[in-house]
Amino acid sequence: MKCISVYTDNFELFSDIFDRVVDSSMEENEEQEVEGVTISHSGDVPEHYLERMAQKPEVVVMKDKSRGLTILQHGKVFEILLPVLESA
């Protein structure tokens, strides 16, 4: 899974920029700024990362079923986990 980190604890602001963040094309380890918020392509995370993070009481797990995305919110960061499409 590809992970994009959004460095804010403001859910309303995160919601406002969410579509632009998901639709942005970023290289691994690239940082950008969207409406004053730093976003970063944090690379690929293993499948067990989601399971491990979801067990922590301080982590909020949200799903966007229409896009197959998972969003983790903890501390002052949102992590958007995007499935990596495998080529045939």
C-alpha positions in Angstrom: 0.0 0.0 0.0 1.1 3.5 -0.8 1.1 5.9 2.1 0.5 9.6 1.9 1.0 11.6 5.2 -1.0 14.8 5.7 0.5 16.8 8.6 -2.5 18.4 10.3 -4.8 17.6 13.2 -7.6 19.7 11.8 -10.2 17.3 10.4 -12.1 20.0 8.6 -9.0 21.2 6.8 -8.1 17.6 6.0 -11.5 17.0 4.5 -11.3 20.1 2.4 -8.0 19.1 0.8 -8.5 15.3 0.8 -9.5 14.9 -2.9 -6.6 17.0 -4.1 -4.2 15.0 -2.0 -5.5 11.7 -3.2 -5.5 12.8 -6.9 -2.0 14.3 -6.7 0.8 12.5 -8.4 3.8 12.4 -6.1 7.1 10.5 -6.2 8.2 8.5 -3.2 9.6 10.8 -0.4 8.3 13.9 -2.2 6.7 16.7 -0.1 4.2 19.2 -1.3 2.2 21.9 0.4 -1.6 22.2 -0.1 -3.4 25.1 1.5 -0.6 25.5 4.0 -0.5 21.8 5.0 2.5 19.7 4.3 1.8 16.4 2.5 4.4 13.7 1.9 4.5 10.5 -0.1 5.9 8.2 2.7 6.5 5.3 0.4 5.0 1.8 0.6 3.9 0.2 3.9 3.5 -3.5 4.4 0.0 -5.0 4.9 0.5 -5.7 8.6 1.1 -2.0 9.2 -2.7 -1.3 9.0 -3.5 -4.2 11.3 -0.8 -3.1 13.9 -1.9 0.6 13.8 -5.6 -0.3 14.1 -5.0 -2.0 17.4 -3.7 1.1 19.0 -6.3 3.0 21.1 -5.0 6.4 19.9 -5.5 5.7 16.2 -8.7 6.4 14.4 -9.4 4.2 11.3 -11.6 5.5 8.6 -12.5 3.9 5.2 -13.4 5.4 1.9 -15.1 2.2 0.4 -15.8 3.9 -2.9 -12.1 4.3 -3.6 -10.7 1.4 -1.5 -8.8 3.8 0.7 -8.0 3.6 4.4 -7.3 6.7 6.5 -5.4 6.5 9.8 -5.5 9.6 12.1 -3.2 9.8 15.1 -1.5 12.7 16.8 -1.1 15.5 14.3 -1.1 13.4 11.2 -3.5 11.7 8.8 -2.1 8.8 6.8 -4.0 7.8 3.6 -3.3 4.2 2.6 -3.9 3.6 -1.1 -3.9 0.1 -2.6 -1.2 -0.4 -5.2 -2.5 -1.6 -8.4 -0.5 -4.6 -9.7 0.1 -4.8 -13.4 -0.6 -8.1 -15.1 
